[in-house]
Amino acid sequence: MIDPPPPTFDDVRDLLTQNCVVCHQQEGPAPFALTRSTDYQRRSAFIQDLIQEDRMPPHLVASERWSEQEKDLVLRWLAAASRNEESQTVPAPKVPSFRKDRSFRIPEGFVIPKEGGERWHRGDRDVRTFRLAPRAEQMLRVQAWRFHSSAPREVESIGLVHDDGTIARYGDLQEPNTPGYEMTGDMGWRPAGMLGVLGVANSTFRIPDGFHFEVPQDHEIDFELRFRPSGIDKPFTATLDAELVPDQQTSRALHLIPLSIRSWRVKAGECGILEQRWISPIDIDVPLVSVRAGRRIRGVSLSVDGERVFEIPDWDPHWQQTWKISNLRVSKGTQVVATFRVDNSQQNPRNPETPPREIQFGRRTGALGIWLHAAAIDPVDQGKLQQIHQRVFEAQQSDQVQTPRQIVRSGKNSS
């Protein structure tokens, strides 16, 4: 049998454009550019290793990962490509359309430090919350966000939330001489991310047609910044633009249903499963989900009526964002389960503690959670969603401390 000829650059060009150049371009979040075919050839062995280990492209959601056929195609091209070949341009992805209707910004003055300090998060991602100005002069129906900062390589994600200013103002007063404050961005029962999470290479985010995020009149928009020091002090400025739903267009507001674990404890060396369950009291559509979890979480999943509808088998908080889910409808009386696979052992390569130590929920570390961004199917039920959110939050506040089930000791596998 004659082996097929090796793939050409034309065979892989579109895959490289959509999965590599989106980050690996000049002034992009990646540490080097991959905008020419020769850029791949110079790093061929390194890139092949990352692809074979499923570390690149960094698609966390199982359904978005490259197929085995796509991986094989790119790997064979990399193996066969010669450094003497003519250098060809990898086209940049098409810039998504965006209409700037509102713009918000933070005051200047904060500098991302060149090194992470020994702070309360003990090696977890550095976190700071900022207040954006100006306030919403009227109720806003946001159908798309666009975020720009002076430090794209240091920014990991921003979690957006609205507030009347009371909670964020208190945080600001604790550090009056510098913009922002060192704390997670939760505003009481409104967690950071309730208006979406924008992540690496995801600076423009469009909500599916027919839905929107709602910012109440006279509320401000705040965001929780998760950043990673890069070895240099980096002055940080940021702007958030909003595209609004046209006045004459109908759209349903998305409200948050947080499937959170707010009371939990995991001993050093333990592995296992943490779960949160919820039964929907109304029929809802869920076009978006967001995830909050740290580096001791190895995988997350969401199941509806026993069927897994969303899964990240190898969780990495560096790539967190808000994900779109197609055609997820949850009927009244249906059980929804959020599952978190915990690994607080030395075998977890992302564990920030060596040796591992016991961890538990705290105000500064934040809860585990999968946020459902939901809209009621029946217009009569739409007004109930905020009450549902508050009731779910209050119930989770009083949950007993949860420890992982199916616990095994360090060095063994959990089922």
C-alpha positions as CSV (number, residue, x, y, z in Angstrom):
1,M,0.0,0.0,0.0
2,I,1.4,3.4,-1.0
3,D,1.5,6.0,1.8
4,P,-0.4,9.2,1.0
5,P,1.6,12.3,0.3
6,P,2.3,14.5,3.3
7,P,0.0,17.3,3.9
8,T,0.8,20.7,2.5
9,F,0.6,24.1,4.0
10,D,-2.7,24.7,2.1
11,D,-4.1,21.6,3.9
12,V,-3.5,23.0,7.4
13,R,-3.8,26.8,6.8
14,D,-7.3,27.2,8.1
15,L,-6.7,25.1,11.3
16,L,-3.7,27.2,12.1
17,T,-5.6,30.4,11.5
18,Q,-8.5,29.5,13.8
19,N,-6.6,27.7,16.5
20,C,-3.0,29.2,16.7
21,V,-2.8,32.7,15.3
22,V,-5.7,33.9,17.4
23,C,-3.2,34.1,20.3
24,H,0.2,33.8,18.6
25,Q,0.4,37.1,16.8
26,Q,2.3,40.4,17.4
27,E,1.0,42.1,20.6
28,G,-1.1,39.0,21.3
29,P,-1.4,37.2,24.6
30,A,1.0,34.4,23.6
31,P,4.8,34.7,24.2
32,F,5.8,34.3,20.5
33,A,4.2,34.7,17.0
34,L,3.1,31.9,14.7
35,T,2.1,34.0,11.7
36,R,4.5,32.4,9.2
37,S,4.8,28.8,8.1
38,T,8.5,28.9,9.0
39,D,7.6,29.9,12.6
40,Y,6.1,26.4,13.0
41,Q,9.0,24.7,11.3
42,R,11.5,26.3,13.7
43,R,9.5,25.0,16.7
44,S,8.3,21.8,15.1
45,A,9.3,19.3,17.8
46,F,8.0,21.5,20.6
47,I,4.6,22.1,18.9
48,Q,4.2,18.4,18.1
49,D,4.7,17.5,21.8
50,L,2.1,20.1,22.8
51,I,-0.4,18.8,20.3
52,Q,0.1,15.1,21.2
53,E,-0.4,16.0,24.9
54,D,-3.6,17.9,24.1
55,R,-2.1,21.0,25.7
56,M,-2.4,23.0,22.4
57,P,-4.7,24.2,21.0
58,P,-6.0,25.0,24.5
59,H,-9.7,24.0,24.0
60,L,-10.8,22.9,27.4
61,V,-14.3,21.8,26.5
62,A,-14.3,18.3,25.3
63,S,-16.6,18.9,22.3
64,E,-14.3,21.8,21.0
65,R,-11.0,19.8,20.9
66,W,-9.3,18.8,17.7
67,S,-10.5,15.5,16.3
68,E,-7.9,12.7,15.9
69,Q,-8.0,13.4,12.1
70,E,-7.2,17.1,12.6
71,K,-4.4,16.3,15.0
72,D,-2.9,13.7,12.6
73,L,-3.1,16.2,9.7
74,V,-1.2,18.9,11.5
75,L,1.3,16.5,13.1
76,R,2.2,14.9,9.7
77,W,2.6,18.4,8.2
78,L,5.0,19.4,11.0
79,A,7.0,16.2,10.7
80,A,7.4,16.6,6.9
81,A,7.9,20.3,6.7
82,S,11.3,21.5,5.7
83,R,13.0,24.6,7.1
84,N,14.1,25.3,3.5
85,E,10.6,25.7,2.3
86,E,9.3,29.1,1.2
87,S,7.8,31.0,4.1
88,Q,4.1,31.6,3.8
89,T,1.7,33.8,5.7
90,V,-0.8,32.3,8.1
91,P,-3.8,34.5,7.7
92,A,-5.1,36.2,10.8
93,P,-8.6,35.3,12.0
94,K,-11.4,37.6,10.8
95,V,-12.0,40.4,13.3
96,P,-15.5,40.0,14.7
97,S,-17.9,42.8,14.0
98,F,-18.7,45.1,16.9
99,R,-20.6,48.3,17.4
100,K,-19.4,50.4,20.3
101,D,-22.5,51.9,22.1
102,R,-21.0,52.4,25.5
103,S,-17.5,52.5,26.9
104,F,-16.2,52.1,30.4
105,R,-12.7,52.4,31.9
106,I,-10.7,52.1,35.0
107,P,-8.5,54.9,36.4
108,E,-4.8,54.7,35.8
109,G,-2.3,53.9,38.5
110,F,-2.2,50.1,39.0
111,V,0.9,48.3,38.0
112,I,0.9,44.5,37.6
113,P,4.0,43.4,39.6
114,K,6.8,41.6,37.9
115,E,6.5,38.8,40.5
116,G,3.6,37.3,42.4
117,G,3.9,38.0,46.1
118,E,3.4,35.6,49.0
119,R,-0.2,36.6,49.6
120,W,-3.4,35.0,50.8
121,H,-3.8,32.9,47.7
122,R,-0.5,31.1,48.3
123,G,0.5,30.6,44.7
124,D,-2.9,30.7,43.1
125,R,-3.6,33.3,40.5
126,D,-3.2,36.9,41.5
127,V,-6.6,38.5,41.7
128,R,-7.7,42.2,41.9
129,T,-11.1,43.8,41.5
130,F,-11.7,47.1,39.7
131,R,-14.6,49.5,39.4
132,L,-15.4,50.8,35.9
133,A,-16.7,54.3,35.1
134,P,-19.2,55.8,34.3
135,R,-22.3,54.2,35.9
136,A,-25.1,53.1,33.6
137,E,-27.3,56.2,33.1
138,Q,-30.2,53.8,32.1
139,M,-30.9,50.1,32.1
140,L,-28.5,48.5,29.5
141,R,-29.2,45.4,27.4
142,V,-25.8,44.2,26.4
143,Q,-25.5,41.8,23.5
144,A,-21.6,41.9,23.2
145,W,-18.6,42.9,25.2
146,R,-15.1,44.0,24.0
147,F,-12.2,44.3,26.4
148,H,-8.9,46.0,25.8
149,S,-6.0,46.3,28.2
150,S,-2.4,47.4,28.2
151,A,-1.2,44.0,29.4
152,P,-2.7,41.2,27.1
153,R,0.1,38.8,28.1
154,E,-0.5,39.2,31.8
155,V,-4.3,39.1,31.8
156,E,-5.8,35.6,32.2
157,S,-9.5,36.6,32.6
158,I,-11.9,39.2,33.7
159,G,-15.2,38.3,35.4
160,L,-17.9,41.0,35.0
161,V,-20.5,41.9,37.5
162,H,-22.8,44.9,38.3
163,D,-23.2,46.6,41.6
164,D,-24.8,49.7,43.1
165,G,-21.4,50.7,44.3
166,T,-21.9,49.8,48.0
167,I,-19.7,46.7,48.2
168,A,-17.1,47.7,45.7
169,R,-16.7,51.2,47.3
170,Y,-15.9,49.4,50.6
171,G,-13.2,47.4,48.9
172,D,-11.7,50.5,47.3
173,L,-11.5,52.3,50.7
174,Q,-9.2,49.5,51.9
175,E,-6.6,50.6,49.3
176,P,-7.3,54.3,48.7
177,N,-4.0,55.1,46.9
178,T,-4.3,52.5,44.1
179,P,-7.1,51.7,41.7
180,G,-8.8,48.4,42.6
181,Y,-8.5,46.2,45.6
182,E,-7.0,42.7,46.2
183,M,-10.1,40.5,46.6
184,T,-12.4,38.4,44.5
185,G,-15.0,40.4,42.6
186,D,-18.2,38.9,44.2
187,M,-20.8,41.5,45.1
188,G,-22.8,39.8,47.8
189,W,-25.2,37.3,46.0
190,R,-23.9,38.5,42.6
191,P,-20.7,36.7,41.8
192,A,-18.0,37.9,39.5
193,G,-18.8,36.4,36.1
194,M,-22.6,36.9,36.3
195,L,-22.2,39.3,33.2
196,G,-19.8,36.9,31.6
197,V,-16.1,36.0,31.8
198,L,-13.7,37.1,29.0
199,G,-10.6,35.0,28.8
200,V,-7.3,34.7,26.9
201,A,-7.9,35.4,23.2
202,N,-11.5,36.0,23.9
203,S,-11.5,39.7,24.3
204,T,-14.7,40.1,22.2
205,F,-17.6,38.1,23.4
206,R,-21.0,38.0,21.7
207,I,-24.1,36.6,23.4
208,P,-26.3,34.2,21.3
209,D,-29.1,36.0,19.4
210,G,-32.2,36.6,21.4
211,F,-30.5,37.0,24.8
212,H,-28.7,39.7,26.6
213,F,-27.0,40.7,29.9
214,E,-28.8,43.3,31.9
215,V,-27.1,46.2,33.8
216,P,-29.7,48.1,36.0
217,Q,-29.9,51.8,35.9
218,D,-27.5,53.7,38.2
219,H,-25.4,50.5,38.7
220,E,-21.7,50.4,37.9
221,I,-19.9,47.5,36.1
222,D,-17.0,46.0,38.1
223,F,-14.6,43.3,37.0
224,E,-12.4,40.7,38.7
225,L,-9.0,40.6,37.1
226,R,-7.0,37.4,37.2
227,F,-3.5,38.1,36.1
228,R,-0.1,36.3,35.9
229,P,3.1,38.3,36.4
230,S,5.5,38.1,33.5
231,G,8.8,39.2,35.0
232,I,8.4,43.0,34.3
233,D,6.3,45.6,36.1
234,K,3.4,46.3,33.7
235,P,1.3,49.5,34.1
236,F,-2.3,48.4,33.7
237,T,-5.1,50.3,32.0
238,A,-8.3,48.8,30.7
239,T,-11.4,49.7,28.7
240,L,-14.6,47.8,28.4
241,D,-16.9,48.5,25.4
242,A,-20.6,47.4,25.2
243,E,-22.8,46.7,22.2
244,L,-26.4,47.1,23.1
245,V,-29.5,45.4,21.8
246,P,-31.4,47.9,19.5
247,D,-34.4,49.5,21.3
248,Q,-36.9,48.0,18.9
249,Q,-35.5,44.5,19.1
250,T,-37.0,41.9,21.5
251,S,-34.5,39.9,23.7
252,R,-34.6,37.9,26.9
253,A,-32.4,38.9,29.9
254,L,-30.0,36.2,31.2
255,H,-30.0,35.7,34.9
256,L,-27.6,33.7,36.9
257,I,-28.3,30.4,38.6
258,P,-25.1,29.5,40.5
259,L,-24.5,25.9,41.1
260,S,-21.9,26.6,43.8
261,I,-20.2,24.7,46.6
262,R,-19.6,27.4,49.2
263,S,-18.6,25.1,52.1
264,W,-16.0,22.6,51.3
265,R,-12.8,21.1,52.7
266,V,-10.1,18.9,51.1
267,K,-7.3,17.4,53.1
268,A,-3.7,17.3,51.9
269,G,-3.3,14.3,49.5
270,E,-7.0,13.7,49.0
271,C,-8.8,13.2,45.7
272,G,-12.4,12.7,44.9
273,I,-15.7,14.3,43.7
274,L,-17.6,17.4,44.9
275,E,-21.1,17.9,43.6
276,Q,-23.9,20.5,43.7
277,R,-27.5,19.5,42.7
278,W,-30.4,21.7,41.8
279,I,-34.0,21.0,40.5
280,S,-35.3,23.7,38.2
281,P,-38.7,25.1,39.3
282,I,-39.5,26.5,35.9
283,D,-38.7,25.8,32.2
284,I,-35.4,27.6,31.2
285,D,-33.0,28.0,28.3
286,V,-29.3,28.0,29.1
287,P,-27.3,29.4,26.2
288,L,-24.1,30.1,28.4
289,V,-22.2,28.6,31.3
290,S,-19.2,29.9,33.2
291,V,-16.9,28.0,35.5
292,R,-15.1,29.0,38.7
293,A,-12.5,26.6,40.0
294,G,-8.9,26.7,41.1
295,R,-5.9,24.6,40.3
296,R,-6.8,21.7,42.6
297,I,-9.7,20.9,40.4
298,R,-8.8,18.5,37.6
299,G,-12.1,18.3,35.7
300,V,-15.6,19.8,35.7
301,S,-18.9,18.7,34.1
302,L,-22.6,19.6,34.0
303,S,-25.4,17.0,33.7
304,V,-29.1,17.5,33.0
305,D,-31.5,14.7,33.8
306,G,-28.5,12.3,33.9
307,E,-27.1,13.3,30.6
308,R,-23.7,15.1,30.4
309,V,-24.2,18.3,28.4
310,F,-20.9,20.1,29.2
311,E,-17.5,18.8,30.2
312,I,-14.0,20.0,30.7
313,P,-11.9,16.9,31.3
314,D,-8.6,18.7,32.0
315,W,-9.5,22.0,33.8
316,D,-6.9,24.8,33.7
317,P,-7.9,28.1,35.3
318,H,-5.6,30.0,32.9
319,W,-8.1,29.4,30.1
320,Q,-11.4,30.1,31.9
321,Q,-14.1,32.0,30.1
322,T,-17.8,31.9,29.4
323,W,-18.8,29.1,27.0
324,K,-21.7,28.8,24.7
325,I,-24.0,25.8,24.7
326,S,-26.3,25.0,21.8
327,N,-30.0,24.1,22.4
328,L,-29.8,23.4,26.2
329,R,-33.3,23.6,27.5
330,V,-34.0,22.5,31.1
331,S,-37.6,21.5,31.9
332,K,-39.4,22.2,35.2
333,G,-38.6,19.5,37.7
334,T,-35.4,18.4,36.0
335,Q,-32.3,17.8,38.1
336,V,-29.1,19.6,37.2
337,V,-25.8,18.4,38.6
338,A,-22.4,20.3,38.7
339,T,-19.5,17.9,39.3
340,F,-15.9,18.8,40.3
341,R,-13.1,16.3,40.3
342,V,-10.7,17.3,43.0
343,D,-7.0,16.4,43.2
344,N,-5.1,17.9,46.2
345,S,-2.2,15.5,45.8
346,Q,1.4,15.8,44.6
347,Q,0.4,14.0,41.4
348,N,-1.6,17.1,40.4
349,P,0.9,19.1,38.3
350,R,-1.1,22.3,38.8
351,N,-1.2,22.0,42.6
352,P,0.3,25.3,43.9
353,E,1.4,23.7,47.2
354,T,4.4,21.4,47.6
355,P,3.8,19.5,49.8
356,P,0.0,19.8,49.5
357,R,-1.9,21.4,52.4
358,E,-5.5,21.2,53.5
359,I,-7.7,23.8,51.8
360,Q,-11.2,25.1,52.4
361,F,-13.6,27.7,51.2
362,G,-13.0,31.3,52.2
363,R,-14.1,34.8,51.2
364,R,-10.8,35.4,49.5
365,T,-10.5,32.1,47.7
366,G,-14.1,32.1,46.4
367,A,-16.6,29.2,45.9
368,L,-16.4,26.4,43.4
369,G,-19.1,26.8,40.8
370,I,-20.7,26.4,37.4
371,W,-22.8,29.4,36.6
372,L,-25.9,28.8,34.4
373,H,-26.8,32.0,32.4
374,A,-30.5,31.3,32.0
375,A,-33.7,32.8,30.6
376,A,-37.2,31.7,31.3
377,I,-39.1,30.1,28.4
378,D,-42.5,31.4,29.5
379,P,-42.5,35.2,29.8
380,V,-44.6,35.0,32.9
381,D,-41.6,33.2,34.6
382,Q,-38.9,35.7,33.5
383,G,-39.4,37.9,36.6
384,K,-38.9,34.9,38.9
385,L,-35.3,34.2,37.9
386,Q,-33.7,36.8,40.2
387,Q,-35.7,35.4,43.1
388,I,-34.5,31.9,42.2
389,H,-30.9,33.1,42.1
390,Q,-31.2,34.6,45.5
391,R,-32.9,31.5,47.0
392,V,-30.3,29.2,45.5
393,F,-27.5,31.4,46.9
394,E,-29.0,31.6,50.4
395,A,-29.5,27.8,50.4
396,Q,-25.9,27.2,49.5
397,Q,-24.8,29.6,52.2
398,S,-26.3,27.2,54.8
399,D,-25.0,24.0,53.2
400,Q,-22.9,21.7,55.5
401,V,-19.2,21.5,54.8
402,Q,-18.7,19.2,51.9
403,T,-15.7,16.9,51.6
404,P,-14.9,14.8,48.5
405,R,-16.6,11.5,48.1
406,Q,-14.8,8.5,46.7
407,I,-11.6,9.8,48.4
408,V,-8.4,8.0,47.7
409,R,-4.9,8.7,49.0
410,S,-2.2,10.4,47.0
411,G,-0.8,8.3,44.2
412,K,-4.0,6.3,43.6
413,N,-6.7,7.0,41.0
414,S,-10.1,8.2,41.9
415,S,-13.1,6.6,40.2
